[in-house]
Amino acid sequence: MYYWRKDNKPLTALEAVKMLANNAKYIIAVGTCASFKGVSGAGSNITGVMSVENVLSQNNKSKVINLPGCPVHPYIIGGTIMNLIMDNQLQLDSLRRPTLYYSSKNYMIKKIIFLIVL
């Protein structure tokens, strides 16, 4: 599905996020770049990279769920989506990450990271 601007050109990702956020129940920022600007936004950030949360209006920021990682493990993406579909209330930490997957005490995430490194 493509969304088009009035000048008959496709929307940019930035335009799409801003436009579609108003009607979204949740906004999932998948990856470190989408969640926290990533490496591209480090230092002087000459490219002007912004996280999804930073491009949204104030009333849409509370909808963001950050899934950092490069790449994000598919179990984390799928598990987050399934929990949202099933209307399970996800507990988020101060960085808006699901504590189910992003907790220093969470065995599952440590196990996933360990398996990726192997």
C-alpha positions in Angstrom: 0.0 0.0 0.0 1.4 3.4 -1.0 0.4 6.7 0.3 0.8 9.6 -2.0 1.2 13.4 -1.5 -0.9 15.9 -3.3 1.9 16.4 -5.9 1.5 12.7 -6.8 4.8 11.6 -5.3 5.2 8.9 -2.7 5.5 10.0 0.9 8.9 9.9 2.5 9.3 7.8 5.6 9.3 11.0 7.7 6.1 12.2 6.2 4.4 8.8 6.6 5.4 8.6 10.3 4.0 12.1 11.0 0.8 11.5 9.0 0.0 8.0 10.1 0.9 8.5 13.8 -2.3 10.4 14.6 -4.5 7.3 13.8 -2.2 4.7 15.3 -2.8 3.0 18.5 0.9 2.0 18.9 4.0 3.1 17.0 6.8 0.5 17.1 10.3 1.9 16.5 12.2 -1.2 15.3 16.0 -1.0 15.5 18.5 1.2 17.3 18.3 3.9 14.6 14.5 4.2 14.8 14.6 4.0 18.6 17.6 6.2 19.5 19.2 7.6 16.3 21.8 4.8 16.3 25.4 5.4 15.1 24.3 7.9 12.4 23.0 10.2 15.1 26.0 10.0 17.3 28.4 12.9 17.8 27.7 16.0 15.9 24.9 14.3 13.9 25.7 16.1 10.7 23.0 14.1 8.9 20.2 15.4 11.2 19.0 11.9 12.0 16.2 11.7 14.5 14.5 8.9 16.4 10.8 8.1 15.7 9.9 9.6 19.0 11.7 12.9 18.2 9.8 13.4 15.0 6.3 12.9 16.5 4.1 15.6 18.0 3.9 15.6 21.8 0.5 13.8 21.9 1.8 10.9 19.8 5.1 10.3 21.8 3.3 8.1 24.4 2.3 5.6 21.6 6.0 4.7 20.9 7.4 1.4 21.8 11.2 1.2 21.2 12.7 -2.1 20.1 16.5 -1.3 19.9 19.0 -3.7 18.4 20.9 -4.0 15.2 19.2 -6.2 14.1 16.3 -6.7 16.5 15.8 -10.3 17.2 12.7 -11.6 15.4 11.3 -13.1 18.6 11.3 -9.6 20.2 9.5 -8.1 17.2 7.0 -10.9 16.9 6.5 -11.2 20.6 5.8 -7.5 20.9 3.3 -7.5 18.1 1.5 -10.6 19.4 1.2 -9.0 22.9 -0.3 -5.9 21.4 -2.7 -7.9 19.2 -3.8 -9.9 22.2 -4.3 -6.6 24.1 -1.7 -7.6 26.7 -0.5 -4.5 28.5 3.2 -4.2 27.9 5.2 -2.8 30.7 7.7 -0.2 29.4 10.9 1.0 31.0 12.0 4.6 31.1 13.3 4.3 27.5 9.9 3.0 26.3 11.3 -0.6 25.8 9.2 -3.6 26.8 10.6 -4.9 30.1 9.6 -8.4 29.0 12.5 -8.3 26.6 14.8 -5.5 27.7 15.5 -6.1 31.4 18.9 -6.6 32.8 17.4 -9.3 34.9 15.7 -10.9 31.9 17.1 -14.3 31.1 15.5 -14.6 27.7 17.2 -11.5 26.2 20.5 -12.7 27.6 20.0 -16.1 26.1 19.1 -14.6 22.7 22.2 -12.4 22.7 24.3 -15.3 23.7 22.9 -17.4 20.9 23.5 -14.6 18.4 27.1 -14.2 19.5 27.8 -17.9 19.1 
